[in-house]
């Protein structure tokens, strides 16, 4: 039997944590002196303690660990919980990677003393286009990607119908929304093709006065172009007169069983080019 201090030194776990594990019922002392309240531990408790440490290192909470220490826990249930933890960590990594991209962009912006002047906003006409579109109120951007896949696949069934022009998204909401987004994806066509219940073919009318700005780089920093567009509208006494359009001049696409126009494809998100087009009018 070892006193708590001795057991702490041999197990390399602090006395404070051993007491905490005792309070939570994760690792009770083998014996507690009824007169002095000294805690005593035995060497055969080390495997349980090592398992607690290993599970904490994997990111499980102490409450979750309490359930995982059950000796009768089936191995397939333990394996399932480990897989769920892996999926949770993968999702957290994706969120952190996006945050890292935004952080790096902000650092570059500060180092280069970048401001809205790094974006050139121009006013020009945008002509009409024959397109196949899919419009839906979507929960998030992943659904928008699915919509693009659906329309591209449908257009590919009609030989030579796909025009060598960039695809685009029209955002119809009057305000920014993180969820329940009214989005319409569009694929340019050379000639009309039949539509379906969800895919519509029509001539997008264009606009005679659009404020346009081009952003180079991944979508995580696209907000900078939106900020520049907003500043330009305010500085030049314009107001919004229609939905905003994101035109993907260079974008990533893979997994299709057919070829897309190579003119607009990029292998690296740093090579992406997106143009924002917003119909405006003088106040």
C-alpha positions as CSV (number, residue, x, y, z in Angstrom):
1,X,0.0,0.0,0.0
2,X,1.2,3.5,-0.8
3,X,0.3,6.8,0.7
4,X,-1.3,9.3,-1.7
5,X,1.9,11.3,-2.0
6,X,4.0,8.1,-2.8
7,X,1.4,6.9,-5.3
8,X,1.4,10.4,-6.9
9,X,5.2,10.3,-7.4
10,X,5.1,6.7,-8.9
11,X,2.1,7.3,-11.1
12,X,3.1,10.9,-12.1
13,X,-0.4,12.2,-11.3
14,X,-0.7,15.1,-8.9
15,X,-2.2,14.6,-5.4
16,X,-4.9,17.2,-6.3
17,X,-6.0,15.2,-9.3
18,X,-6.0,11.9,-7.3
19,X,-8.3,13.6,-4.8
20,X,-10.5,14.9,-7.6
21,X,-10.8,11.4,-9.1
22,X,-11.7,10.1,-5.6
23,X,-14.5,12.7,-5.3
24,X,-15.9,11.8,-8.7
25,X,-15.7,8.1,-7.9
26,X,-13.3,7.4,-10.8
27,X,-10.5,6.1,-8.6
28,X,-11.2,5.4,-5.0
29,X,-8.3,4.7,-2.6
30,X,-7.9,1.0,-1.8
31,X,-8.1,2.0,1.9
32,X,-8.7,5.2,3.9
33,X,-7.6,5.3,7.5
34,X,-10.6,6.0,9.6
35,X,-8.7,8.0,12.2
36,X,-6.3,10.1,10.1
37,X,-8.3,10.0,6.8
38,X,-5.1,9.2,5.0
39,X,-5.6,7.7,1.6
40,X,-3.8,4.5,0.6
41,X,-3.4,3.1,-2.9
42,X,-2.2,-0.2,-4.3
43,X,-0.1,-1.0,-7.4
44,X,-3.0,-2.9,-9.0
45,X,-4.9,0.4,-9.4
46,X,-2.4,1.7,-11.9
47,X,-4.1,0.2,-15.0
48,X,-7.4,2.0,-14.1
49,X,-5.5,5.2,-13.5
50,X,-3.6,4.8,-16.8
51,X,-6.9,4.3,-18.6
52,X,-8.3,7.5,-17.1
53,X,-5.3,9.4,-18.3
54,X,-5.4,7.9,-21.8
55,X,-9.1,8.7,-22.2
56,X,-8.6,12.3,-21.0
57,X,-5.8,12.6,-23.5
58,X,-8.2,11.5,-26.2
59,X,-10.5,14.4,-25.3
60,X,-13.2,12.6,-23.3
61,X,-14.8,14.5,-20.3
62,X,-14.5,13.0,-16.8
63,X,-18.3,12.3,-17.0
64,X,-17.8,10.3,-20.2
65,X,-14.8,8.5,-18.7
66,X,-16.9,7.3,-15.8
67,X,-19.0,5.3,-18.2
68,X,-16.0,4.0,-20.2
69,X,-14.4,2.6,-17.1
70,X,-17.2,0.0,-16.7
71,X,-15.5,-3.4,-16.9
72,X,-18.7,-4.9,-18.4
73,X,-18.7,-2.3,-21.3
74,X,-18.8,-4.3,-24.6
75,X,-15.8,-3.7,-26.8
76,X,-18.0,-2.8,-29.7
77,X,-19.7,0.0,-27.6
78,X,-16.3,1.3,-26.6
79,X,-15.2,1.2,-30.2
80,X,-18.3,3.1,-31.2
81,X,-17.7,5.8,-28.7
82,X,-14.1,6.2,-29.9
83,X,-15.3,6.6,-33.5
84,X,-17.8,9.2,-32.4
85,X,-15.0,11.1,-30.6
86,X,-12.9,10.9,-33.8
87,X,-15.7,12.4,-35.9
88,X,-16.2,15.2,-33.3
89,X,-12.5,16.0,-33.5
90,X,-12.5,16.0,-37.3
91,X,-15.4,18.5,-37.3
92,X,-13.5,20.7,-34.8
93,X,-10.4,20.5,-37.0
94,X,-12.4,21.7,-40.0
95,X,-13.8,24.7,-38.0
96,X,-10.3,25.5,-36.7
97,X,-8.8,25.3,-40.3
98,X,-11.4,27.8,-41.5
99,X,-10.6,30.0,-38.5
100,X,-6.9,29.7,-39.2
101,X,-7.5,30.8,-42.9
102,X,-9.3,33.9,-41.7
103,X,-6.6,34.6,-39.1
104,X,-3.8,34.3,-41.7
105,X,-5.7,36.6,-44.0
106,X,-6.1,39.2,-41.3
107,X,-2.4,39.0,-40.4
108,X,-1.5,39.5,-44.1
109,X,-3.9,42.4,-44.3
110,X,-2.3,44.1,-41.3
111,X,1.2,43.4,-42.4
112,X,0.5,44.8,-45.9
113,X,-1.6,47.6,-44.4
114,X,-4.3,46.5,-46.8
115,X,-7.6,48.4,-46.9
116,X,-10.5,48.7,-49.2
117,X,-8.3,50.4,-51.7
118,X,-6.8,46.9,-52.5
119,X,-10.1,46.1,-54.2
120,X,-11.1,47.9,-57.3
121,X,-14.9,48.3,-57.6
122,X,-16.2,49.2,-61.0
123,X,-19.6,50.0,-62.4
124,X,-20.6,48.2,-65.6
125,X,-23.4,46.5,-67.4
126,X,-23.9,42.7,-67.0
127,X,-25.6,41.1,-70.0
128,X,-28.3,38.4,-70.0
129,X,-27.4,34.7,-69.9
130,X,-29.3,31.5,-70.8
131,X,-29.0,29.3,-67.7
132,X,-30.2,26.2,-66.0
133,X,-30.9,27.0,-62.4
134,X,-31.8,25.3,-59.1
135,X,-33.4,27.6,-56.4
136,X,-34.0,26.5,-52.8
137,X,-34.0,27.8,-49.3
138,X,-31.0,26.0,-48.0
139,X,-29.7,25.3,-44.5
140,X,-26.0,25.9,-45.3
141,X,-23.3,26.2,-48.0
142,X,-23.0,22.4,-48.3
143,X,-26.4,22.2,-49.7
144,X,-25.5,24.9,-52.3
145,X,-22.6,22.6,-53.4
146,X,-25.1,19.8,-53.8
147,X,-27.3,21.9,-55.9
148,X,-24.4,22.8,-58.2
149,X,-23.6,19.1,-58.6
150,X,-27.2,18.3,-59.5
151,X,-27.5,21.0,-62.2
152,X,-24.1,20.2,-63.7
153,X,-25.0,16.5,-63.8
154,X,-28.3,17.3,-65.4
155,X,-26.8,19.7,-68.0
156,X,-24.1,17.1,-68.9
157,X,-26.9,14.7,-70.0
158,X,-27.6,17.1,-72.9
159,X,-24.6,16.9,-75.2
160,X,-22.8,20.2,-75.9
161,X,-25.4,22.2,-73.9
162,X,-22.9,23.5,-71.3
163,X,-21.5,26.9,-72.2
164,X,-17.9,27.7,-71.6
165,X,-18.8,30.3,-69.0
166,X,-18.4,30.5,-65.3
167,X,-21.2,29.3,-63.0
168,X,-22.7,31.6,-60.4
169,X,-25.0,31.8,-57.3
170,X,-27.7,34.4,-56.9
171,X,-28.6,35.2,-53.2
172,X,-32.1,36.5,-53.1
173,X,-32.4,37.3,-49.4
174,X,-32.8,41.0,-48.6
175,X,-30.4,40.6,-45.7
176,X,-27.5,38.2,-44.8
177,X,-28.5,34.9,-43.4
178,X,-26.3,32.1,-42.0
179,X,-29.1,29.6,-42.3
180,X,-32.3,29.2,-44.4
181,X,-30.6,31.0,-47.3
182,X,-32.6,31.7,-50.4
183,X,-30.0,30.7,-53.0
184,X,-30.2,30.0,-56.7
185,X,-27.3,28.3,-58.5
186,X,-26.9,28.7,-62.3
187,X,-25.1,26.9,-65.0
188,X,-24.7,28.8,-68.4
189,X,-26.1,27.1,-71.5
190,X,-25.4,27.4,-75.2
191,X,-29.0,26.5,-76.1
192,X,-32.3,25.8,-74.3
193,X,-32.8,22.3,-72.8
194,X,-35.9,20.9,-71.1
195,X,-36.4,21.7,-67.5
196,X,-37.6,19.6,-64.6
197,X,-39.7,20.2,-61.4
198,X,-36.6,21.6,-59.7
199,X,-34.3,22.6,-62.5
200,X,-35.5,25.6,-64.5
201,X,-34.2,26.9,-67.8
202,X,-34.5,30.6,-68.6
203,X,-32.7,33.7,-69.7
204,X,-31.3,35.5,-66.7
205,X,-31.9,39.2,-67.5
206,X,-28.7,40.7,-66.3
207,X,-28.5,44.3,-65.1
208,X,-27.6,47.6,-66.7
209,X,-25.8,48.9,-63.6
210,X,-23.8,46.5,-61.5
211,X,-21.1,47.3,-58.9
212,X,-18.5,44.6,-59.4
213,X,-15.4,43.6,-57.4
214,X,-13.1,40.6,-57.9
215,X,-11.7,38.6,-55.0
216,X,-8.7,36.3,-55.4
217,X,-8.2,33.4,-52.9
218,X,-10.4,31.1,-50.8
219,X,-13.9,31.6,-49.7
220,X,-13.0,32.1,-46.1
221,X,-11.8,35.6,-46.9
222,X,-14.5,36.5,-49.4
223,X,-16.0,38.8,-46.7
224,X,-13.2,41.3,-47.5
225,X,-14.6,41.8,-51.0
226,X,-18.1,42.2,-49.6
227,X,-16.8,44.8,-47.2
228,X,-15.1,46.7,-50.0
229,X,-18.3,46.6,-52.0
230,X,-20.3,48.0,-49.1
231,X,-17.8,50.8,-48.6
232,X,-17.8,51.7,-52.2
233,X,-21.7,51.9,-52.3
234,X,-21.8,54.1,-49.3
235,X,-18.9,56.4,-50.5
236,X,-20.4,56.9,-53.9
237,X,-24.0,57.4,-52.8
238,X,-25.5,54.3,-54.3
239,X,-28.0,51.8,-52.9
240,X,-28.7,48.1,-53.6
241,X,-31.3,47.5,-56.3
242,X,-31.4,43.7,-56.6
243,X,-29.9,40.4,-55.4
244,X,-26.1,39.9,-55.2
245,X,-24.4,37.5,-57.6
246,X,-21.2,35.4,-56.9
247,X,-19.6,34.5,-60.2
248,X,-16.9,31.8,-59.9
249,X,-14.2,32.7,-62.4
250,X,-11.9,30.2,-60.9
251,X,-13.1,27.4,-58.7
252,X,-12.6,23.8,-57.6
253,X,-14.6,20.9,-58.8
254,X,-14.0,17.2,-58.7
255,X,-15.8,13.9,-58.5
256,X,-17.8,14.3,-61.7
257,X,-17.9,11.5,-64.3
258,X,-17.6,14.1,-67.0
259,X,-15.4,17.1,-67.9
260,X,-16.2,20.7,-67.0
261,X,-14.9,23.6,-69.0
262,X,-11.2,23.7,-67.9
263,X,-11.0,27.5,-68.3
264,X,-12.4,28.1,-64.9
265,X,-11.0,25.2,-62.8
266,X,-8.4,25.5,-60.1
267,X,-6.6,22.9,-58.1
268,X,-5.8,25.1,-55.1
269,X,-8.2,27.3,-53.2
270,X,-5.5,30.1,-53.2
271,X,-6.1,30.2,-57.0
272,X,-9.8,30.8,-56.7
273,X,-11.2,33.9,-58.3
274,X,-14.7,35.1,-57.4
275,X,-16.5,38.2,-58.8
276,X,-19.3,39.9,-56.8
277,X,-21.9,41.6,-58.9
278,X,-24.6,43.8,-57.3
279,X,-27.3,45.8,-59.1
280,X,-27.2,49.3,-57.8
281,X,-28.8,52.7,-58.4
282,X,-28.1,56.2,-57.3
283,X,-29.8,57.4,-54.1
